[in-house]
Amino acid sequence: MVEDKTIKKHSFSFVFYELNFQFEISSIIEFLKKTNFTKGQQLSTFVANNQIIEEQELYQFKQNIFSFISDFTINVLKKEKFSFLGSWFQAYCQGDFHDCHTHGNTSNQYSLLLYIQASELSSPTIFYPPGHPYLHEFGEIKIQPVKNKILIFPSCIPHTACPNKDDQRIIFSANFQVS
């Protein structure tokens, strides 16, 4: 009898992307000054309007974001098209945070986070490997907010925003599906 001593190695890999978005966001700041936010762990438009990108005043922003995501979908993900599932803004005051969460659980769903406003004191976004909080030994990745930085990641990746140390942290978030 021949013994099979072959060892097979298997692993899971999740990739997320960090890049700069070149778009003047002063019109977005003006829009946000007139926007009603709901207070939870942070100020958010999610409850009142989780399709904020459809607001007429954000038309040019929407065109730029859609063009950016279309290029990303085709050139990076090697998919043909995408569709938006939801979008919102969040503003963080001092001490505000966002508990560990995910945005979805399917392989074709991605999330986008764009830092609209941030300072050196703005809290980082911390990403954890799938399985968190049940698996701890695989570390974390901290991303420091910088104005116009975009993060795109599979919606199933757990992430959090630590308690904020300024009143400058404003983000645009969105979920989209690719096919």
N, C-alpha and C positions, 0 to 999 in steps of 0.2 A: 504494500500500500504506500502511495506517494502522498506525503503531507504537503499541503499548500501553505507556504509561509509568506504569501504575498500580503503586504500591508497596503491597504487603500486609504488614502487621505482624502477627506472631504472637508469643505469649509464654506461658510456663508460670507458674502461680501456685499456691503452696501456702500455706495459712493454718493457723496454730495458735492456740490459745486459752489464756489465762491468767486465772484467777479464784480467788476464795477459797471454801473449803469450810468451812462452819460446822458443825463436829461436834467434840464433846469426845473427845479421843484418848487420855486417860489410861488407859482400859481396853486400848487397843492397846499402849501402852508396857508394861503389866503382862503382856500376852500375849507380847510379844517377849522379855521377861526369861526366859521359860520355853521359848523356841523355839531349836531347833538351827539354827545358820547354818553354811554351808559356806564355807571361805575360798578365794577366787580373787583377783581384783584388788581385791575388797571382800568383805565378809561377805554371803551371800545365802541365801535359802530356795529359790531357783529349782531347783537340782538335786534337793534332797530333796522339795520340794513346790511345783510350779508352778501349783497350784490352791489356794493358801493361803486365799483368800476363802471357801472351803467349810468351814473349820474352825468347829466349833460355837461356840467362844468369840468368834468374829468375827461372829456372826449379826446383831447390831444394826448393826455397821459395814457389813456386806454390804447390809442393807436400805437404809441411807442412801446408799451408793455407787450401788446399782442405781437408786434413785429419782432421784438426781442425773443419772446417765448417761441414764436414760430421758427426763427433761425435756430434756437437752441434745440427744439424738438427734432428738426430735420438734420442738423449738422452734428449734434452731440449724441442725442438719443437714437438717431437713425430711424425715427418714426415719421409718418407722413403728416399727421395733423394732431391738434390738441383742441380741447374744449374746456372752458372755464367752468368750475363748479361753485365757486364762491369767492368773495373778496371783501376785505374790511380793513379799517385802520385801527391801531391801538396806540394810546399815549400813556406813558408811565410817569407818574409823579414820584417824589422821593418816597422810598419804602415799598412802592408797588412792585409786584412780581407776577409771574405766571407759572403755576405748578407744572410739573412734568406731565406731558400729554403727547398724543400723536394726532394727526389729521386724517388718518384713514388706514386701510389695511389691504388694499389691492396693489398688485405689482405694476399696474399701469397708471397709478395716481401719484402725482408729485405736488409738493408745496413750494411756495415762493415766499421769501421774506425780503423786503426792501427797507433798508434803514433810511427814513426820510430826514430825520434829525437825530443827532447824537453828539455827545461830548465825551471827553476822556473819562468822565465819571459815570457814563451810562453803563448799565449792567450788561454783561456778556450774555450771549445765547449759548447754552451748553447743550451739546448733542451727546446722546448715549447710544450704545449699540442695542440692536434689537434684543429683547429679553430683559432690559432694564425695567423695573428695579430689582428683578429677581436674580439677575446675574450682575455681579459687581466687579469682577476681576479684569474686565476688558477695557477699562479706562473711559475717558470722556474727551471731547474736543470742545474747547472754548473759542468762540468767535467774538472778538471785540467789535461792537457797533462802530461803523464809520459811515458818514453820510454818503449816499449813493451806492453802497455795497449791497449786492444781491446774493442771497443764498437760495439755491434750488436743491431740494432733497426729496427722496422717496417719502411719501406721507406717513409711512409706518415707522419712521425713525423717531424715538422719544427725544423730546427736547424741553428745555425750561428757560425762563428768564429769571435770574436771581433778583433779590430785592435791589431796586434801583437807587442810585445815590445822587441823582439830579432830576431836574424837571424838563430835560431835553430829549428824552428817548421817545421817538415816534416812529412806528413802523407801518408799512403796508403789507398785508398778508393775502395770499390767494392759494387756492387749490385748483389744480387742473388735471385733466385726464388725457393720456396720449394713446393714439392708435395708429 
